Amino acid sequence: MALEKNMNEDRSVKISTEKVSSPVCIGTEEGLKKQRKIVATVHDREIVVFYHDGRFYAMDCRCYRPELDINGQPCIVCPWHKYKIMLATGEGLYQAINPREPSLSPKWRSKGVKQRTHSVTVKNGNVYVILSDLDDSIDSDYYAEKFKKSINSVKN
């Protein structure tokens, strides 16, 4: 399988040494569609790529895993904290009740972007990830940097 040649022993994709803004091939379209989810390291940043409802999504890997839909939007949930994050935007979601509204049923609200998302493109049957602009700080950056430091300390 073409996906296998890009894999490390732990089933993550090999680290790229190219410029951070350059696209990195993480596998074949066919292979990723079958797996539905893959963890990859792109320019020293661990990401997860999901294939959901005919579309690829990429975001920082820490710490989200299961998938669900909230109001028709694909989301993931942190297995430890139960945070809900939209795949397309990285927005954190929560349920709230507005005491000023007549209906006391909870509605989904946004906490803003909490998880960094990245661009995914498919070209000639291969799937590429381009990291988003890392100039602005997002909550998931803390965990991405923490993971990178722990990997680098193991290498040295």
Secondary structure, DSSP 8 states (H G I E B T S, - for coil): -TTGGGB-TTSSB----S-TTS-EEEEEHHHHHHHSEEEEEETTEEEEEEEETTEEEEEE-TT---EEEETTEEEEE-TTT--EEETTT-EEEEEE--TTSS--S-EEEEEEE-S-EEEEEEETTEEEEE----SS--HHHHHHHHHHHHHHHHH-
